[in-house]
Amino acid sequence: MNDSTREKLLKTALMAFGAIFFLIYPLGLVWPSGWQWHGGEGKYYLQMICGVYAVLGAFLIAAAREPSAHRSLISFTVWSSIVHAGIMAAQSIYDGHETGHLIGDVPALLLVAAVLWFLSPAKQRVSITT
């Protein structure tokens, strides 16, 4: 894949993931077992996590204009998504009431990380892994 195509796809992915991060609250209402913790009873937690992801989403959308100027934000999104997914996966396995996350937000965050990592320029991908 050439650099021009990669950057165009990266811009699209940043816009799409940024917009999707704004949808965490409706996803939690429609499919609580895959997107909310504590069986939907942790409404303060949901509001907090939705706020954090809405801000991240806004910054990802802004970064789509010039991804090369926002490499650290993209790297943060990749790594924080991997860590967040890993912690949620472990907790979902440990707590049988939360297994819906293994087919909800855990794979969604791993997808975000994988796509952004793959579409990042090769020079940035090396710096992410080393």
N, C-alpha and C positions, 0 to 999 in steps of 0.2 A: 504494500500500500504506500503510495507516495505521500509526501508531507502535506500537500495541499488537501488531499482527500481526508487524511487523518485529522487535520485541523478542523475541516468542515464537520466531520462526524463528531469530534470532540465538542465543538460549539453546540451542536444539536443535542448531544448527551447532557451537557451542562444545563442547557435550557430545560430539557425534559425532566431530568432529575430534580432540578430546582423547583419546577412546577409540581412534581409529584410530592416533594417534601411538604408542600402546602396542603396536600390531601391526606396527611396522616390522621387528622381528626375525623374526617368523614369515613376513612377506612376503619378506624377504631369503632365507629358507631355501627357500620354495616357488618363488620366481621370482628367482633371483640376478641374471640379466642385466638385470632391470628395477629392482632395488632395492639390489644390492650392487656396489661398485666392485672393480676388480682381479680379476674373475672369481671372486669369493668367497674369494680368498686373503688379503684384507686384514681378517682377523678382528678385529684390534685396532681398526681403523677402525670396523667395524660395531658393536662393543661401545660405542665412544665415541659414535657418532652415535645409537645406540639410547638410551643414557643421557640425552643432551641432549634428545632428542625425548620421552622418557618424562616428564622433568621438565616440559617445556613442556606436554605433554598434561595432566598433573596440574593445572597452573596454569590451563589453558583450562577444564577441568572446574570448578574452583573459581570461575572468572570467570563461568560460566554462571548462577550464583545472582543476580548483580547486574552485568550487563555495563557499565552506565554508570560504575561505580566502577573499571573495569579497562580504560578506553579506551586507555591507553598499551600495555598488554599486547596488546590486539587489533591496534593499529597496528604494534607490533613484529612480530607474527605475519604480518601482511599483507606488510610490507616485507621481512622476512627471508626469507619464502617466495619473493617475487619475485626477490630477489638470489640466493638459493640455486638456484632453478630456472634463472636466467640463466647462472650460472657452470657448472652441470651441463650445460646445453644446449650451451654453447660447448665444454666439454671432451668431451662425447659426440660432437660433430661432428668435433672435431680427432682424437680417438682412435677409430678404427673398431671397436675391441673393446668400446666402451662405448655403442654406439648404442641398445641396449635401454632405456636411461634416457629416451630421447626418447618412448617410449610407456609408461613406468613412472612413476618418481618426478618427472620434470619436469612433465608435465601434472597430476599429483596436487597438487604444490605450487602450481601456478598456479590450480588449482581452489579450493584452500583460500584463497588470497589474494583471488580474485574474489568468492567467496561471502561471506567476512567483510567485505570492502570494501562490497559491495552491501547487506548487511544492517546495516552500521553506520549510526547516525543521520546524517542529511544534514549536520549541523554537524560531526560527526567526519570524514566523508568529505572535506569541504572541507579540514580541517586535515591530512589525510593527503596530499593532493595539492599543497598549497601550503606 
